[in-house]
Amino acid sequence: MIRGIHHVGMNCRDLERMKRFYREAFGFQPVDEKGFAWADEPVMDHIVDVPNSAAKGCMLRAGQCYLELFEYSAPASDIDRPLRPYDRGYTHFCVDVTDIEKDIEHLRKCGMTFNDRAFADVGHVKTLYGYDPEGNMIEVQQCAPANGFTLEELAAST
């Protein structure tokens, strides 16, 4: 069962600047001070559907909202300007589910595609990025209980 939107993901050019902005402007706080990073990790390339990817990022929380910020170092973007309101797409939003296998099958029947990939289980979360009928990215995730950023923990902290 799809339980709701878990987070919105956003790519940025300067992770530290954007983290500082969202903290100061909107009161977002990091879920984990260390953040995350990857490079040369086939499981991450599989999850995000980007070969040879490398990035660092963080998950922020404010009220009942998570925001995931990424700064990719590979591959290089072919867009050197911010997206405008009339440009297509977003980085991704993430839906939280209770049974990822069943819910991915339901989403496939609704027209979502996953490029013939199965979800990855990375311990604290089972996850996979897919695409809506216009190619916009949606992450489907099933969180392990008490991992620091479940919807229940978010609701309890407000």
N, C-alpha and C positions, 0 to 999 in steps of 0.2 A: 504494500500500500504506500502510495506517495503521500508523505506527511506535510510537505511544504517546502518552500525555498529555504535552503540552508545558508547560502552565501552568494555574493556577486563577486566575480573575479575581474581584476583590472590590470592591464599591462601599463607599466610606467617606464620612463627613461631614467629616473633617479629615485630609487626605492627609499633611501633615507629621507630625502626631501618630501616625498609623498606621505611617508609614515608620519613625519613631523607635522605636516599640514593636517592630516586627518585626526591626529591626536589633539592639536591645538584648536582647530576650527570646529570639530564636531564631538570631541571627547572620546574618540575611539582609543581603546587600550589594547596593547598586544596580548594575545592569548598565551604566547610563549616568547620570552625576550630573545631567544636564539634565532627564531625564524627557521627557515629551511633553505636548502640549496641542493642542486644536483648538476652533474655533468657526466657524460659517458655512462649513463645508467639506462640500459635497455628497458627496464620496467617503467621508468618515467616517460621515455619516448613512446612506449606502448599506451600508457594512460592518456597522455595529452595528444597523441596521434601526430607527433612532430619528430621525425628522425633527427638524430644528432643534436638534440636540444640541450641547452644548459641555461639555468636560471637560478635566481635567488628570490626569496619572497618571505611574506609574513601573513599571518591571519590576525586581523584586528576585530574587536568587539565593542559595540556600543548599544545599550538597551537590548532590544531583541533582534539585532542585526549583526551579521558577520560580513566583513569585507576582506577579500584575499588579494593582496598586491603581489605582482610579479615584476621582476626586471630580468628579461631574457638577455643573455650574452650570445646565444646561438640558437637558431640561425639569426642573422642580421635582418632587421625589418626593412622592407622596401618602401615604407611610408615614413617620411621625415617630418610630418606635421601631425598635430592632434586631430582626431576625428571630429567632424562637424556634426551638428544635429541631423543633417540630411544624409550623412554617409551611412551605409548599411552596417549593421551588426554591432556586437559588443564582444568582450572577451569571452565570458561565459557566465551563466548562473548555474547554481547547483541545487538539485532537488535531493532531499533526504528521503530514503525509502526504508521499508522494513524487511523486504525480501528481494535482494538485488537481482537474482536470477529470474524470478517471476515478473518483477517490475520492468526489467529490460525487455523481456518478451512482449509484455503489454505495450511498451513504448514503440517497439518495432512494428507491431500491428497498427499503431496509430500513425506510422510514417517516419519515425526516427530511424536513422542509420548509424551503424557503429563500425563500418569498414571491416566486417567479419572478424572483429576482435572480441575477446571475452574480457570481463572485468579483471582487475588485478587486486589481490589481497595483500596489503602492505602492513598488516597487523592491526593498526588502530582504525583502519578504514578499508572497505572494499569499494573500488571506484573505477569509473570509466567515463571518458568523454565521448559524446555522440553528437549528431547533427540533426537539427530540425529540417523540415522540407526545403527551406531556403538556405541551408548550410550554416546557420547560426549554431554555435557550440553550446551544449548543455551537458553538465557533469551529473552523473547519477552516482550517489554514494550511500553506503550503509555503514554507519559508525559503529565501532565496538563500544559497549557500555563504558561509561566513566573514563573517556579518553581525553577529557579536557575541553572538547568543543562539540558535545552532543547538543541537540535542541533542548533536552531536559536540563542540561547544565546552564545553557543560555537563559532559559526561563527562570531557573532558580536564582540566577545572579542579579535579576532586575528587581 
